[in-house]
Amino acid sequence: MILDTQDLSKRAASAIEEADQFAQRHLAPNAAQWGQGLFDRRALFEPAGAAGLLGLQVPHEFGGLGLSFGDKVKVLHKLAQSDFSAAMALVNSHNVAAQLVKASPHELAPRYVSHLMRGSIVACTALTEPGAGSDLGQLQTTAIRQGDGWLLNGSKTWIINAAHADGVVVYAQTQAGSGVKGIAAFFVLADSPGFERVEVVTNSALSSMGIGGFRLTNVYCDSSHLLYQPGKAFVDIMGAINRARTYVAAMCCAMVTQALNDVSVYGHKRTAFGQSLDQYQGWRWQIAQAATALQAGELLVRDACERIDKGDEVQTAAAQAKLYATSMAQTQLGSLLHAMGAEGFLDRYAFLRHLTAAHTASLADGSTAMLLERVANDYRFKPGAT
């Protein structure tokens, strides 16, 4: 990824270097076996915590690095080059730590954030349900007042880290018929009575994401674990989704970056008919097309990151970055795999795992169809507009 190192603080530069080393020394050697379903969360989260990768945007006063969003994305880019799925698991737990600081700095943050940053506990965010995904107004999980707290009932599915999370940010409807205005957010502990995990069986290439679901049956949540009151949670959701679309786009660019690196080395060493592959014009053109497409994706990501860090409107920019980067990754990873030939199917390369991840990425945080509508809305004719 394009790194403006002169603009980085020493802290950010150190975090990016640490992520690069962590990816090479820890993710790359383990990614293949994790991709075969042999995943244990202790092999990922605690080492990542020890490397300081779970407190990227957590403020200094809570022991984090206090990085900008753009700097966090550069860290994720390094991690995703080796294992997109593991990077997604880490950032989702990290995001909850940062969210607890923002929403509950005096109550929940002191109790849980240090543990989340160490990786001794893991968290996730639960929005998607069996019958509701991007249409947030249709959430069926309910939260009903009871005494000083709330009773939660409902189901969530396709949640990253749900298979092993200790704490979950649950979005629930507090008033039937109120749409997004009635949605509130709660931090629910997975050992609460009435909390039941539900297995989601996926391709083993995604095992380090810990995708799963759960059922809530009269789960009591006291008032101290209410993160966002009804009416405020939706704003939080939309901001988080736009940020997620942006870093998912960056991570798709990361996968193509790694593929280009692998193909370039292979093309120089592999010979056919008396000369290396990179001496053939047709082979070189495949690389050039992938590199050009990657550059376009990175520029879209950079634009969205800058908007987020400035506090500017980013809905369309984030949608465009994710639309382009996911499609680009699906196309170029396949093309670069063909440039590698059968060599690309070996476990020491990430092609097959990352092709699966690229298709998964297109469905995360808003489907392609939904994002196309988001972008198209900016170009609809509006009578009276100049």
ChimeraX attribute file (.defattr): number of C-alpha atoms within 10 A of each C-alpha:
attribute: neighborCount
match mode: 1-to-1
recipient: residues
	/A:1	19
	/A:2	9
	/A:3	12
	/A:4	8
	/A:5	10
	/A:6	8
	/A:7	9
	/A:8	16
	/A:9	12
	/A:10	11
	/A:11	14
	/A:12	22
	/A:13	19
	/A:14	13
	/A:15	22
	/A:16	24
	/A:17	14
	/A:18	19
	/A:19	25
	/A:20	21
	/A:21	15
	/A:22	19
	/A:23	23
	/A:24	16
	/A:25	11
	/A:26	17
	/A:27	25
	/A:28	17
	/A:29	13
	/A:30	19
	/A:31	26
	/A:32	20
	/A:33	15
	/A:34	22
	/A:35	22
	/A:36	16
	/A:37	15
	/A:38	14
	/A:39	19
	/A:40	13
	/A:41	21
	/A:42	13
	/A:43	13
	/A:44	19
	/A:45	24
	/A:46	21
	/A:47	18
	/A:48	23
	/A:49	20
	/A:50	12
	/A:51	17
	/A:52	19
	/A:53	29
	/A:54	30
	/A:55	30
	/A:56	28
	/A:57	21
	/A:58	26
	/A:59	15
	/A:60	12
	/A:61	8
	/A:62	18
	/A:63	14
	/A:64	20
	/A:65	20
	/A:66	19
	/A:67	20
	/A:68	17
	/A:69	20
	/A:70	22
	/A:71	23
	/A:72	22
	/A:73	26
	/A:74	23
	/A:75	24
	/A:76	25
	/A:77	28
	/A:78	28
	/A:79	30
	/A:80	29
	/A:81	25
	/A:82	29
	/A:83	29
	/A:84	31
	/A:85	28
	/A:86	24
	/A:87	24
	/A:88	25
	/A:89	24
	/A:90	26
	/A:91	22
	/A:92	20
	/A:93	26
	/A:94	25
	/A:95	21
	/A:96	24
	/A:97	29
	/A:98	24
	/A:99	19
	/A:100	23
	/A:101	20
	/A:102	14
	/A:103	15
	/A:104	16
	/A:105	15
	/A:106	11
	/A:107	13
	/A:108	18
	/A:109	21
	/A:110	14
	/A:111	12
	/A:112	18
	/A:113	26
	/A:114	20
	/A:115	17
	/A:116	26
	/A:117	29
	/A:118	20
	/A:119	26
	/A:120	15
	/A:121	20
	/A:122	28
	/A:123	30
	/A:124	28
	/A:125	23
	/A:126	23
	/A:127	23
	/A:128	22
	/A:129	21
	/A:130	13
	/A:131	12
	/A:132	16
	/A:133	19
	/A:134	15
	/A:135	13
	/A:136	20
	/A:137	17
	/A:138	17
	/A:139	25
	/A:140	20
	/A:141	22
	/A:142	23
	/A:143	27
	/A:144	16
	/A:145	15
	/A:146	13
	/A:147	9
	/A:148	9
	/A:149	16
	/A:150	21
	/A:151	18
	/A:152	28
	/A:153	20
	/A:154	19
	/A:155	24
	/A:156	27
	/A:157	23
	/A:158	24
	/A:159	23
	/A:160	27
	/A:161	28
	/A:162	29
	/A:163	22
	/A:164	19
	/A:165	21
	/A:166	18
	/A:167	23
	/A:168	22
	/A:169	21
	/A:170	22
	/A:171	29
	/A:172	26
	/A:173	27
	/A:174	26
	/A:175	16
	/A:176	12
	/A:177	11
	/A:178	14
	/A:179	17
	/A:180	22
	/A:181	18
	/A:182	21
	/A:183	28
	/A:184	24
	/A:185	28
	/A:186	25
	/A:187	23
	/A:188	22
	/A:189	17
	/A:190	20
	/A:191	11
	/A:192	15
	/A:193	12
	/A:194	15
	/A:195	20
	/A:196	16
	/A:197	19
	/A:198	17
	/A:199	15
	/A:200	16
	/A:201	11
	/A:202	13
	/A:203	12
	/A:204	17
	/A:205	24
	/A:206	26
	/A:207	25
	/A:208	29
	/A:209	25
	/A:210	26
	/A:211	22
	/A:212	21
	/A:213	23
	/A:214	22
	/A:215	18
	/A:216	22
	/A:217	15
	/A:218	18
	/A:219	21
	/A:220	21
	/A:221	21
	/A:222	17
	/A:223	14
	/A:224	13
	/A:225	19
	/A:226	21
	/A:227	22
	/A:228	19
	/A:229	15
	/A:230	20
	/A:231	17
	/A:232	16
	/A:233	20
	/A:234	22
	/A:235	12
	/A:236	15
	/A:237	16
	/A:238	14
	/A:239	14
	/A:240	15
	/A:241	16
	/A:242	23
	/A:243	22
	/A:244	22
	/A:245	28
	/A:246	32
	/A:247	26
	/A:248	30
	/A:249	33
	/A:250	29
	/A:251	36
	/A:252	33
	/A:253	30
	/A:254	27
	/A:255	30
	/A:256	31
	/A:257	23
	/A:258	20
	/A:259	28
	/A:260	22
	/A:261	10
	/A:262	18
	/A:263	22
	/A:264	18
	/A:265	11
	/A:266	18
	/A:267	19
	/A:268	13
	/A:269	12
	/A:270	12
	/A:271	13
	/A:272	9
	/A:273	6
	/A:274	6
	/A:275	12
	/A:276	14
	/A:277	21
	/A:278	20
	/A:279	13
	/A:280	12
	/A:281	9
	/A:282	12
	/A:283	16
	/A:284	15
	/A:285	12
	/A:286	15
	/A:287	21
	/A:288	13
	/A:289	13
	/A:290	21
	/A:291	16
	/A:292	10
	/A:293	19
	/A:294	24
	/A:295	15
	/A:296	16
	/A:297	26
	/A:298	22
	/A:299	15
	/A:300	21
	/A:301	30
	/A:302	21
	/A:303	16
	/A:304	30
	/A:305	27
	/A:306	15
	/A:307	18
	/A:308	22
	/A:309	12
	/A:310	11
	/A:311	9
	/A:312	11
	/A:313	13
	/A:314	20
	/A:315	21
	/A:316	18
	/A:317	22
	/A:318	28
	/A:319	29
	/A:320	23
	/A:321	27
	/A:322	35
	/A:323	25
	/A:324	22
	/A:325	32
	/A:326	26
	/A:327	18
	/A:328	22
	/A:329	31
	/A:330	22
	/A:331	16
	/A:332	24
	/A:333	25
	/A:334	17
	/A:335	16
	/A:336	23
	/A:337	22
	/A:338	16
	/A:339	22
	/A:340	20
	/A:341	10
	/A:342	9
	/A:343	14
	/A:344	20
	/A:345	15
	/A:346	11
	/A:347	15
	/A:348	13
	/A:349	19
	/A:350	25
	/A:351	23
	/A:352	18
	/A:353	24
	/A:354	29
	/A:355	22
	/A:356	17
	/A:357	22
	/A:358	27
	/A:359	15
	/A:360	15
	/A:361	29
	/A:362	25
	/A:363	13
	/A:364	19
	/A:365	24
	/A:366	21
	/A:367	17
	/A:368	20
	/A:369	11
	/A:370	16
	/A:371	22
	/A:372	15
	/A:373	12
	/A:374	15
	/A:375	17
	/A:376	11
	/A:377	12
	/A:378	10
	/A:379	9
	/A:380	8
	/A:381	8
	/A:382	9
	/A:383	6
	/A:384	5
	/A:385	5
	/A:386	4
